[in-house]
């Protein structure tokens, strides 16, 4: 649910001719053509400590190849040709979905032919190109196609390890000999990867890592045998229905038992690590090597309000607690932010020759970065002051690079501070890059890949030098999309603040039609999310659908209530604890009341819509504040918090065994009897995240209360409702027509 706070920005691929005088978007132009094609920089890998990087580009024949660029001057050379990537007997080069280099940069590992696991394509085929022998070889060739996961080189470049069918394997690159390092893997015993909820709520996918000396592998094992199985039903692929099982721990139910171990890659001996605490009532969301004989292990308790960091030394089989962090609410492992990568495995950033790690925490009222000495546990605050750190990117020899925006919570900029804890905050991003800025900083701290966007500009990607922040080259200017946007009647987007009757100042973003006239009345559409994993009033490109709505004559408003991950202090973010669905709903409604005082808003034509957590917010607003909202569209909503997964809901609400009344108070279904306006609910029956069950519970309650509503069900579609031909076009036509019918 956390990931689907929707800001609709749709990019498509092949240009289509459209009349030059047509300055209005249509749903067909957005969803049924490739006219508004957007481009993204494909994955890069820094080499030579950051003095160069490698990325994926196509040759004149449209085939993928790897290209090397020198960071200082963007000098270009072919790193691996498309011809090199043609398997023996094939005239087609491999399509590169991702790649990684061996430590000595003598080999490159290619990921291709992928298949989906839950949210992402993490199964696939792996091939190694060897620069020394000029040869291409498939890894795990004996296994079924598209079945390997997370392949990676050993530090000595002799082996590749990977997960296949829940077991961990080592393959000798030269001989092709494959060694099974675990043999007990099943759908219940999961080695080297994770179950559904670990991936969704901790961002955990890859569950193993080589020791630096290539002698051992540390890995996770989850026992999901006692996790309840939820069955989605496929009614359309056969004349008989087919159940689709997913192991899914609901609120209040125990999670998988989690263990971690080190396996000797020669003897295959497995040494289980005696991490203190019940393996069912604790999570292990992070583990990493510090050196060849030391691991860092992060452990959370079931309530997720106590974080312990342990060291483990394989040679002596000893575990030592070195750090504890406690909150009255919850401890964040991966901080949700517009500038953060939520899928990086929760590694702690090491510094001072791996003698210390960095940890973001907010125990003093603001989110700050602390340096923690591994040997002593002593802490040094690196970012003191009355401001929040949004995320941090990298360290150089003497500096920390991080994202913040002390003056404006809707934006993000690059800052540095000294690693010794002494010195002052320094902004690196120039004033000319107003908006959201994110970075991939090179290991040497001398260069970075810089991504920039604001409400008026789609994302642009540049190679810059540091600390001057001068552009070496624009890697992706999104020129085609920007040129096409200039042919449209574009709306105006600005930011505002309103103060509610309870004294809460709320940030908002408003998009108005191009020919806006303040003396007229306009229908308003509130697009909401409002939970701890999403900020919507931010200075990033507004997207095609908001442009379209403004061209239809709507004013579009997005606001961030308390509990959203904005940079407004810990009290703002943590106030939602045990109040999801209550405090956030109240803030949205009271802020909306202030917006409705503006003379140009038609208070009889007020609509609200949202997806996932935003769908839940929509339902709560429609049911609890019918005097404000006349029309609502809730997509993939959680109607009853007791039906969602345990990790997310318990993190923010506690355990239902202790405070079930709070879950009931925050659930929209509790207030369904109060519906007065026009309500459209939308759900996919193949939603493995927010199950269609949640919608059926709501339907039953609305029927029981004799409340009329509109319903659209998409068979076998997931939480994103984008599978199948024409689905997105159909969905947004449905949403648009509902708004035009009831709110225009």
Secondary structure, 3 states (H helix, E strand, C coil): CCCCCCCCCCCECCCCCCCCCCCCCCHHHHHCCCCCECCCCCCEEEEHHHCEEEEEEECCCCCEEEEEEECCCCCEEEEECCHHHECCCCCCECCCCEEEECCCCCEEEEEEEEEEECCEEEEEEEEEEECCCCEEEEECCCCCCCCEEEEEECCCCCEEEEEECCEEEEEECCCCCEEECCCCCCCCEEECCCCHHHHHHHCCCCCEEECCCCCEEEEEEEECCCCCEEEEEECCCCCCCEEEEEECCECCCCCCEEEEEEEECCCCCEEECCCCCCCCCEEEEEEEEEECCEEEEEEEECCCCEEEEEEEECCCCEEEEEEEEECCCCCCCCCCCCCCCCCCCCCCEEECCCCEEEEEECCCCCCEEEEEECCCCCEEECCCCCCCEEEEEEECCCEEEEEECCCCCCCEEEEEEECCCCCCCEECCCCCCCCEEEEEECCCCCEEEEEEEECCEEEEEEEEECCCCEEEEEEECCHHHHHHHCCCCCCEEEEEEEECCCCCEEEEEEEECCCCCCCCCEEEEEEECCCCCCCCCCCCCCCHHHHHHHHCCCEEEEEECCCCCCCCCHHHHHCCCCCCCCHHHHHHHHHHHHHCCCCCEEEEEEEEEEECHHHHHHHHHHHHCCCCCCEEEEECCCCCHHHCEHHHHHHHHCCHHHHHHHHHHHCHHHHHHHCCCEEEEEEECCCCCCCHHHHHHHHHHHHHCCCCCEEEEECCCCCCCCCCCCHHHHHHHHHHHHHHHHHC
